[in-house]
Amino acid sequence: GVMLVSNIRKDGKPIGSLPDGEMMFHSDGAHREFPYRATTLFGIRIPSTGGNTLFANLQAAYDALSPKMRKRVETLETQTVYDYAAQDRGTIGEDPTLPRARHPLVKTHPVTDRKSLYISRLMTEKIVGFDHDESEALLAELFDHAEKSEFVYSHKWTPGDLVIWDNRSTNHARTDFSDDEQRLLRRYTISDPAAPLGN
């Protein structure tokens, strides 16, 4: 899975994907039955300001939950959707044909055995079995918790930076940047070894 992440355009068309502006927290491949194991980003052209990548530690966020909240979310299941055309949560998943998957809201890491939240503002569509309002209320509380500053690292890019992260316990987001400057990074995703060929 190699992708250029860029706002550079040739003949009016982006040369890569995810070109412009801010992007909410998400985890690559969460819409798949077997999400990506890890992601790498390599910085090539970087704007003078903005375009930082934010990383949220979902294991630390889970550890900081109250015992009452841990018990409440322990056995819940979510539905995730791949819908980068959505402008906000109110429009996520309007197209029923979009790729979707279900995952435990709390996942146990297969290597470290540490538990983490597995939700994101951009891709978690709903909590399975909850009505819409109940689902949105709990998700909003968890999103706000997981995105607290004490769990987030902001990476300011310089050309030549290579960043690698574990998608199984980390969300990432992007800060806004000027469309007058070029931003170009190369992304490489690493599939879960348990995934069937093609998944």
C-alpha positions as CSV (number, residue, x, y, z in Angstrom):
1,G,0.0,0.0,0.0
2,V,2.1,2.9,-1.3
3,M,0.4,6.3,-1.6
4,L,1.4,9.9,-2.2
5,V,-0.2,12.3,0.2
6,S,-0.1,15.7,-1.5
7,N,-1.9,18.9,-2.4
8,I,0.2,19.3,-5.6
9,R,-1.9,19.3,-8.7
10,K,-1.0,18.5,-12.3
11,D,-3.4,19.7,-15.0
12,G,-5.8,20.6,-12.2
13,K,-5.8,17.2,-10.7
14,P,-4.1,16.1,-7.4
15,I,-1.1,13.9,-8.0
16,G,-1.8,12.1,-4.7
17,S,-4.5,11.5,-2.2
18,L,-5.9,13.4,0.9
19,P,-4.7,16.7,-0.5
20,D,-6.0,19.6,1.4
21,G,-6.5,21.0,4.9
22,E,-7.2,19.6,8.3
23,M,-8.1,16.0,8.9
24,M,-9.8,14.5,12.0
25,F,-8.3,11.7,14.0
26,H,-8.5,8.3,12.4
27,S,-6.7,4.9,12.1
28,D,-5.6,3.7,8.7
29,G,-7.6,0.7,7.5
30,A,-10.2,0.7,10.3
31,H,-12.9,0.1,7.7
32,R,-11.3,-3.3,6.9
33,E,-11.8,-6.6,8.7
34,F,-8.0,-6.6,9.2
35,P,-6.9,-3.0,9.6
36,Y,-3.3,-2.0,8.6
37,R,-0.8,-3.1,11.2
38,A,1.4,0.0,10.8
39,T,1.9,3.1,8.6
40,T,5.0,5.0,7.6
41,L,5.1,8.6,6.3
42,F,8.2,10.1,4.6
43,G,8.3,13.9,4.3
44,I,9.4,15.2,0.9
45,R,8.0,18.8,0.5
46,I,6.8,20.5,3.7
47,P,4.8,23.8,4.1
48,S,6.5,26.5,6.2
49,T,3.7,26.3,8.8
50,G,0.9,23.8,9.5
51,G,0.4,20.3,8.1
52,N,1.6,18.8,11.4
53,T,0.6,15.2,12.1
54,L,-0.9,14.6,15.5
55,F,-0.7,11.2,17.1
56,A,-3.0,10.1,19.9
57,N,-2.0,7.2,22.2
58,L,-5.1,5.1,22.6
59,Q,-3.5,2.8,25.2
60,A,-2.8,5.7,27.5
61,A,-6.4,7.0,26.9
62,Y,-7.8,3.6,27.9
63,D,-5.6,3.4,31.0
64,A,-6.9,6.8,32.1
65,L,-10.6,5.8,31.9
66,S,-12.5,5.5,35.1
67,P,-13.3,2.0,36.3
68,K,-17.0,2.7,35.7
69,M,-16.3,3.7,32.0
70,R,-14.0,0.8,31.4
71,K,-16.8,-1.6,32.5
72,R,-19.3,0.2,30.4
73,V,-17.3,0.0,27.1
74,E,-15.5,-3.3,27.6
75,T,-17.8,-5.5,25.5
76,L,-19.1,-2.9,23.1
77,E,-18.7,-3.2,19.3
78,T,-18.4,-0.4,16.8
79,Q,-19.0,0.0,13.1
80,T,-16.4,1.9,11.1
81,V,-16.7,3.4,7.7
82,Y,-14.3,4.7,5.0
83,D,-15.8,8.1,4.0
84,Y,-13.2,10.8,3.4
85,A,-15.8,12.8,1.5
86,A,-17.6,13.5,4.8
87,Q,-17.3,17.1,6.0
88,D,-18.3,16.3,9.6
89,R,-19.8,13.6,11.7
90,G,-23.3,14.5,10.5
91,T,-22.5,13.3,7.0
92,I,-20.3,10.3,7.7
93,G,-21.6,7.1,6.1
94,E,-24.5,8.6,4.1
95,D,-23.6,6.2,1.2
96,P,-24.7,2.7,2.2
97,T,-22.2,1.2,-0.3
98,L,-19.1,2.6,1.5
99,P,-16.7,0.0,2.9
100,R,-17.4,-0.9,6.5
101,A,-16.2,-3.2,9.3
102,R,-17.1,-4.0,12.8
103,H,-14.5,-4.0,15.7
104,P,-14.4,-4.2,19.5
105,L,-14.5,-0.8,21.0
106,V,-11.7,-2.0,23.3
107,K,-8.9,-4.0,21.6
108,T,-6.1,-6.0,23.2
109,H,-2.8,-5.6,21.4
110,P,-1.6,-8.9,20.0
111,V,2.0,-8.3,21.0
112,T,1.9,-6.3,24.2
113,D,-1.4,-7.5,25.6
114,R,-2.2,-3.9,26.5
115,K,-5.8,-2.7,26.0
116,S,-6.7,0.4,24.0
117,L,-9.7,2.2,22.7
118,Y,-10.3,1.6,19.1
119,I,-12.4,4.5,17.9
120,S,-11.9,7.6,15.9
121,R,-13.9,10.8,15.1
122,L,-13.4,10.4,11.4
123,M,-14.2,6.7,10.9
124,T,-16.3,5.3,13.8
125,E,-19.8,5.4,12.5
126,K,-21.7,4.1,15.5
127,I,-21.9,1.7,18.4
128,V,-23.6,-1.4,17.4
129,G,-27.0,-2.0,19.2
130,F,-27.3,1.6,20.4
131,D,-29.8,4.1,19.0
132,H,-28.3,7.1,17.2
133,D,-28.4,9.6,20.0
134,E,-27.1,7.2,22.6
135,S,-24.3,6.1,20.3
136,E,-23.3,9.7,19.4
137,A,-23.3,10.8,23.1
138,L,-21.0,8.1,24.3
139,L,-18.7,8.3,21.2
140,A,-18.4,12.1,21.7
141,E,-17.4,11.6,25.3
142,L,-14.8,9.0,24.3
143,F,-13.5,11.1,21.3
144,D,-13.0,14.1,23.6
145,H,-11.2,11.9,26.1
146,A,-8.9,10.2,23.6
147,E,-7.9,13.6,22.0
148,K,-6.8,15.2,25.3
149,S,-3.5,17.0,25.0
150,E,-1.8,14.6,27.5
151,F,-2.3,11.7,25.0
152,V,-1.3,13.6,21.8
153,Y,2.1,14.2,20.2
154,S,2.3,16.8,17.4
155,H,5.0,16.1,14.8
156,K,6.2,19.2,12.9
157,W,7.6,17.9,9.6
158,T,11.0,18.7,8.0
159,P,12.0,17.2,4.6
160,G,13.5,13.7,5.1
161,D,11.6,12.8,8.3
162,L,10.4,9.2,8.4
163,V,7.7,8.4,11.0
164,I,6.4,4.9,11.7
165,W,3.4,4.1,14.0
166,D,1.3,1.2,15.1
167,N,-2.2,1.6,13.8
168,R,-3.5,-0.9,16.4
169,S,-3.1,1.5,19.2
170,T,-2.6,5.0,17.7
171,N,-4.9,7.5,16.0
172,H,-3.5,10.3,13.8
173,A,-4.8,13.6,12.4
174,R,-3.5,16.5,10.4
175,T,-3.5,20.2,11.2
176,D,-4.6,22.7,8.5
177,F,-2.0,24.3,6.2
178,S,-2.0,27.0,3.4
179,D,-3.1,25.8,0.0
180,D,-0.5,28.3,-1.4
181,E,2.3,25.9,-0.3
182,Q,3.1,22.4,-1.5
183,R,2.9,19.4,0.8
184,L,4.2,16.0,-0.4
185,L,4.7,12.9,1.7
186,R,4.9,9.2,0.7
187,R,2.8,6.8,2.8
188,Y,3.4,3.1,3.0
189,T,1.0,0.8,4.9
190,I,1.9,-2.5,6.4
191,S,-0.8,-5.2,6.4
192,D,-1.6,-7.4,9.3
193,P,0.1,-10.8,8.7
194,A,-3.2,-12.5,9.8
195,A,-5.1,-10.9,6.9
196,P,-6.0,-13.1,4.0
197,L,-4.3,-12.2,0.7
198,G,-6.1,-9.2,-0.8
199,N,-7.6,-8.0,2.5
